[in-house]
Amino acid sequence: MKSAFSTHWVASRQRRKQHKYRANAPLHRKHKFLSAQLSSDLQTKYGKRSLPLRKGDEVLVMRGSFKKKKAKVTSVNTKRTRVTLEGLQRTKKDGTKINVFFHPSALQIKILTTDDKLRLPQITPTKKTETEKPIPAIAKQ
């Protein structure tokens, strides 16, 4: 892999190259890394397993000390691949409160915001053609 970001690089088993690909990726590619899992009812509704997070989405924290807390996304940091949630803060020793950053893999989307017109094509249900299974013939006895 070259020193700069390469669009032709496909994959590697080497962790250092995977890390380099994610670190040097442009912001429009890093937006895809902000994908979080959809809840089961949203998966059936939209026919997708995950979508990139946006400001205003309501999520459920799946891991960490804030596990099982529901909150709204307040900011998305594409450079650091981190998200802050409304109301989930830590108190420092001097008493000031700071936001906690979450990785999207630790979150599950419960309610999507449909305010953004660019997101609408992403969430329109895709038609999957189901292959019909042949009915097995009943064995004669």
C-alpha positions in Angstrom: 0.0 0.0 0.0 1.3 3.4 -0.9 1.9 6.3 1.5 -1.2 8.2 0.5 -4.8 6.9 0.5 -5.4 4.5 -2.4 -8.9 3.9 -3.9 -7.6 0.8 -5.6 -6.6 -1.0 -2.4 -9.0 -3.8 -1.8 -8.1 -5.6 1.4 -5.4 -7.0 3.5 -5.2 -9.4 6.5 -2.4 -7.2 8.0 -3.8 -5.0 10.8 -1.3 -2.2 10.1 -2.6 -1.8 6.5 -6.2 -1.9 7.7 -5.4 0.8 10.3 -3.6 2.9 7.7 -6.6 2.7 5.3 -9.1 3.9 7.9 -6.7 6.6 9.2 -5.9 8.1 5.8 -9.4 7.8 4.3 -11.1 11.0 3.1 -14.0 12.3 5.1 -16.7 11.1 2.6 -15.4 7.6 3.0 -15.1 8.0 6.8 -18.8 8.8 6.9 -19.5 5.2 5.9 -17.4 4.0 8.9 -20.0 5.8 11.1 -22.6 3.1 10.4 -24.5 1.7 13.3 -26.8 -1.3 13.4 -30.6 -0.8 12.9 -33.1 -2.2 15.4 -34.9 -5.4 14.2 -38.1 -3.6 13.3 -36.2 -1.0 11.3 -34.3 -3.8 9.5 -37.5 -5.4 8.4 -39.0 -2.0 7.4 -36.1 -0.8 5.3 -34.4 -4.0 4.3 -31.0 -2.9 5.6 -28.9 -4.0 8.6 -27.0 -0.7 9.2 -27.0 3.0 8.2 -24.6 5.9 8.9 -25.5 7.9 12.0 -26.8 11.4 11.6 -27.6 14.2 14.1 -31.0 13.7 15.5 -31.2 9.9 15.4 -32.3 8.1 18.6 -30.0 5.3 19.6 -29.6 2.7 22.3 -26.2 2.2 23.9 -25.3 -1.5 23.7 -21.9 -1.6 25.4 -20.0 0.2 28.2 -21.1 1.9 31.4 -24.0 3.6 29.7 -25.4 0.3 28.5 -29.2 0.2 27.9 -29.5 4.0 27.8 -31.5 5.7 25.1 -30.4 9.1 23.8 -30.4 11.4 20.8 -27.3 12.0 18.7 -26.1 15.6 19.3 -22.9 15.6 17.2 -21.1 13.4 14.8 -17.3 13.6 14.4 -16.2 12.0 11.2 -12.5 12.6 11.7 -12.4 10.7 15.0 -15.3 8.3 14.0 -17.1 9.2 17.3 -20.6 10.4 18.3 -21.9 12.3 21.3 -25.3 11.6 22.8 -27.7 14.0 24.5 -27.6 13.8 28.3 -24.8 11.2 28.6 -22.0 13.1 30.3 -19.2 12.4 32.9 -18.4 14.6 35.8 -14.7 15.6 36.2 -13.1 16.0 39.6 -13.5 19.8 39.5 -17.3 19.3 38.9 -17.4 20.2 35.2 -19.4 17.9 33.0 -17.9 16.6 29.7 -19.6 14.7 26.8 -18.8 11.0 26.4 -17.8 9.9 22.9 -19.2 6.7 21.6 -18.1 4.5 18.7 -21.0 3.7 16.3 -20.4 -0.1 16.7 -21.6 0.2 20.3 -24.9 1.8 19.3 -28.1 0.6 17.8 -30.4 3.0 15.9 -34.0 2.9 17.3 -35.5 6.0 15.5 -34.2 7.5 12.2 -34.5 11.2 11.4 -35.9 11.7 7.9 -35.4 15.5 7.8 -32.4 15.2 5.5 -33.4 14.9 1.8 -30.1 13.2 1.0 -30.9 10.4 3.4 -34.3 9.5 1.9 -32.8 7.5 -1.1 -30.7 5.5 1.4 -33.7 4.4 3.5 -36.2 3.6 0.7 -36.9 -0.1 0.9 -35.0 -2.2 -1.6 -36.8 -5.0 -3.4 -35.0 -8.3 -3.0 -36.1 -11.0 -5.3 -36.7 -14.1 -3.2 -35.8 -17.3 -4.9 -38.7 -19.7 -4.6 -37.8 -23.1 -3.1 -39.2 -26.1 -4.9 -41.7 -28.0 -3.0 -40.2 -31.4 -2.0 -41.9 -34.4 -3.5 -43.5 -36.6 -0.9 -41.7 -39.9 -0.7 -43.8 -43.0 -1.5 -43.8 -45.6 1.3 
